Amino acid sequence: MFRNMKISVKILLVIIIMSLGSLLFLFGASYYFMNNMVDEFEQTNITLGLNSSEISKNALLAQAEDYLSRLVEKQAQAANESFYAVNRIVTQSAQYTQSLYKNNSNFIGKKMPRPDETILGVACSKYFLVKGVIETPEITKEVNILSNCEYMFAPFLANNNMLDNIYIGTESGISYRFSRGNSYNPDYDPRKRDWYKAAMEAPDKLVWLPTYIDSYGHVCITAAMTYRDSSGKIMGVVASDVYLTRIIDDIMKLKIGETGSCFVLDSDLNFIAHQEMNNSEFKSDLREHISDVDFIKLLKTANVGIAETSYEGQNSYIAFSKLNETGWIFCASVETQEVIAPAVKAKAESDELTEISQQQMQKWLFSIFRLFMIFFAVIGIIVIMLSFAVSGTITRPIEELAVSVHEVGEGNFDKKIVVKSSDEVGQLATRFNEMQDNLRDYLENIKRVTAEKERIGAELSVATQIQADMLPRIFPPFPDRKEFDIYATMTPAKEVGGDFYDMFLVDDNHLALVIADVSGKGVPAALFMVIAKTLIKDRAQMGVSPSEVLSLVNEQLCEGNEAELFVTVWLAIIEISTGKGLAVNAGHEHPALKHKDGQWELVQYKHSPAVATMEGMKFKQHEFTLNPGDYLYVYTDGVTEATNAKNELFGNDRLLASLNREPNATPNKLLKNVKEDIDSFVADAPQFDDITMMGIAWYGRTF
């Protein structure tokens, strides 16, 4: 009778039977829920205490990390600005001295005293000749030139309290100094000093020497830079000593809590400033105070950062920031225990309150429990008697259905569920059997689709490798040719791309350069790219002009071009002996050019149409000349049309700014800089087009 009864009727029967004892059952249910509530309350208190403690600790640590990071970055920035000011002064002084040498006929000069002829404490120019140097007319003329340095050096020394002096050592043996002191060592030869040698090893660049302590006990650092005459010959070195006393005093005054401190390291991780440096037993190497290899590595490789490590035997947070000018590392530390102390105290108080609350709740629960036991016994007898009569007819079919469904779930699709009734459980079993057949068919389809995707993926991987192998990838491509340097890259937007580049020698005195962009993406564009690249190289090696090359290629690509693909091409053929070249721009991007000692700029002229757009097309070519020291940069529209998440284009202005960031970089470095700037601009936005670039540095023939 109960087997074919609907579940809704069975449930209704149970409700009617149970309603007879609903009043008694109410008390039992109340106790049950109250007991659960007490347990939940206890658990919530415990969890809340743990979570609040952990949250407080994490918040305190995050706050400490933020404070330390901002502190070191601010202090490092302030110090870096001071050193940058010195950098600028020494650089401008070297440039000014160089202009004096290059235009020496415009300056008369004046007589300068020897160091022992000056007044102590009064800033002025002074000089002496190194032992063994004879004062010839040429030496006298050079001394007169150097006397004009005072007009530039005097304001610098007067307006920067970090500088003690500005001095020059010449290749001819002159020691010039603008300072307030008048000390004089007749055996002094600037050419043998470390600052002079370091500057000569890096000509035309400002160099910073390691810190040292001068004869007055001041901590100093020296900046130096070479200068040249009108013929380009290095004539000497300009240098200046910088007092670090003020910077070190500011660092020593910083106080971070009870256990925190600040210190400064040089690039070799030796202490420059530390509160204990005056202690004779203090060890200057940071590795004597920190044994954490990972943290030491982090200091050497990162510019800024913060980490927890063991410092002076205590777990501490250390934040650091590097100075761009000198490579020094500004650090701030505080012990971890001091940071989390408030959270530890709060947790102890929370645990105490939780324990008191739990004891009170247990007393109340025990009193209620005794009252409910009497009612629960009566209700339990009635419920058990009625449940045995009805529950079996409800639960057994569901249990059997569950067992059968479990077997199907483990993959036994041949196992059919036995349908024993026509109620909702029976209908559910029938639907499960139907679903089993549908699932088997679906899995078979999934297997076929997956196999097809794997096959296509493997073929695309092979295509990607084939396409990459077609482009020149070994640089330099012509290692025996010293007249130029070339570097190129191609980053496809999909597995295969439509961009390509090429560079090859037409003959021993002619270099061909090609960069192109096929319309469309993916496999069709890649196939068209292979054909176009092959035809262009084949025709160019016939010795014809770039215009004739593209005219011939245009006719061949138009034949059977039912897909209506086309390709934009920039093709140039350069005479290596003279640097003269012919170039054709068929619908391609404007190239960028930098003359020696100049800035990068776009070379804009009227384009010809793209190749394969129309039969019978003629392509206009123009002449250009690359002189020694010139640079050329060509690219596809994937560079300027790189798009960020705000739908903004990278554009020509950002491209020129990226090129001018290091205008005299090698082609390899130049392309790397542009790609880094594109990646930074685009960020997480997807790449929509192939990015292809080629850079050429022209040195010309030197024989």
C-alpha positions, 0 to 999 in steps of 0.5 A: 500500500505504501509502496505506490503511495506518493511521497507527498502523501507519505510526508502528510501522513507523518506530519499528521501522526507527529502533530499528535505529540507536537507539544511534547516534541516542542520541548525536545526541539527547544533543548536541541537547538539551545544546545547547538546554540551554546556550542555555536556560541562557544565555537564562535567565541573561540574562532572570534578570538583567534581571528581577531588576534590574527587580524590584529597581528596582520594589520599591525604587521601590514602597518609596520611594513607600510611605515618602514617602506615609506620611511626608507623610500623617503629617506633614500629619495632625499639622499638620492636628490642630494647626490643627483645635485652633486652629479649635475654639478660635476657633470656641468663642470666637466662640460664647462671645462670641455667647452673652455678647451674647445673654444680656448681662443675666446678666453684670455685667462688670468694668473693663478696662485699656488696653494701655499700663496692663498688665504686659508678659508677663502674660496679661490682657484689655485694650481701647481705642476706635478713633480717632473713637469716643466712649465712650457708655453703649452702648459702655461696656456692650459693653466690660463684656460683652467683659470676660467673654471672659477666662474662656474665652480665658485657658484657651485661651491657657494650654493651646495654645503655638501661640497668641499671642493671642485678640482681637476687633474690634467693629462699634462700634469696640472693639478687645479683646485677651487676650494677654501683650503690651501693644503699642498703636497708637492708629491701629489700626482692626480693622475695616480689617484683612484678618482682619476683612474676610475674616470679614465676607465669610463670616459664621458660618464660620471663615476662614484668612488667608494666612501672614505674618511678624510684627514679631518675625520669626515666621511666622504665620497668622490664624483669624477668625470672626464673632459675632452678638447676640440679634437675629441682627446681626453685632456683630464678629469673634473672631480669633487669630494662630498661630505656625508656627515649631514646625511649620516647624522639625519639617519642616526637621529631616526628612531623607530619604536623601542627596538627599531633603527636605521642604517646604510650599506654600500653596494658590497653590503658594508655598513656606511652608517650605523648607530654602533659604528663607533664601537671598535668591536663593530663588524662592518660586513652586514653578513656578520649580523644577518645569516639569511642567505635569501635576504642577502640575495634580495638586497643585491637583486631588488631596488626596494623591498621588505622582508622578515629575517633574523637581525642581530639574533632577533626576528625583525622586519627590515625595509630597504631602498637603493639609491640610484646614484651611488648604489647604496642601500638605505635600511630600516628595521624593527623587531617583530615582537614589538610590532605584534605585542598589542595583538598578543595582549588583546588575545590574552584578554579575549581568551579570559573573557571567553572562558568566563562566558563559557562557564556561565553558559554551561551552568544554564544549560545543565539546569535546562537539561534536567527539565527537558529529560522528563519530556524527552523520554515520553516524546521519544517513545511515541516518535520511535513507535510511529517512525518504524511504521512509516519511515521504511517505506520512504527511506528504502527506495531512496537508499536503493536509488542512491546505491545505483546512482553511486555505481553510475557515478563511478563510471559503470554506465552499463548498470541500469537502475531498477524501477520498482514503483511509479511514485516520484522515486520511480520517476527519478530512477527512470530519468537517471537511466535516460541521463546515463545514456545521454552522458555516455554519448556526451563523453564520446563526443568530448573524446573526439573533440579533445583529440581533434583539438590536440591534433590542431594544437600540435600542428600549430606548434610545428607551424610556429617553429617553422615560421620562427626558423624562417626569420633570421635569429642569429645576431649579429647576422654578418659577424665579419661586417664591421660597418653596421650592427643589426638586431630584429625581433618578432612577437606574434599575436597568435601561434603564427603571425603575418609579420616578417623581417629579413636582412641579407647581402645582395652582393659584397657591397649592398645590404638589403633590409626588409620589414613587412606586415601581412593583412589578417592574422593566424594561418592564412596571414602566415602562409601569405607571409612565407610567399611574400618573404621568399619572393622579395628576397629572390627578386632583390638578389637579382640586383634590381632596385627596391621599386622594381623588386616590389613591382615584380613581387606585386604582380606575382602576389596578385595572381590567384589572390582570392583571399584578397590579402595584401602586405605592407612593406618597407624595403631598403638596399644600402651601398655599404661603402658609402652608406647611400641607399634606396628605400620603398615604403609600400603602405608601411609605418614611417621609419625612425632615424637618429643622426649622430649626437641627435635625437630620434625622429620619424622620417615622414614621406608619402607612401606607395600603396601596399603590395598585392592590392592592385596589378600593374602598381608602380612603387616610388622609391627615395634616396637616403644616406646613413653616416657613421654614428647614425641609427635606423629603426623600422617596425610594424603597426603592432608597435604604435597600435599596442592598446592598453585596458583603457583602449589607448594606443601606444602611439608615435609620441610614446615610441619616440620617447622610448627610443630617446630614453637611451638614444645611443643604445645598441640595436639589441638594447634599443629594441629591448627598451621599446618592448619593455615600454610597450609591455608596461603600457599594455599591462594585462591587456591582450596583444591584438597584433604582431609586434615586429622591430628592426634596429640598425646602427651604422658605423661605416667603413673605417679603412 
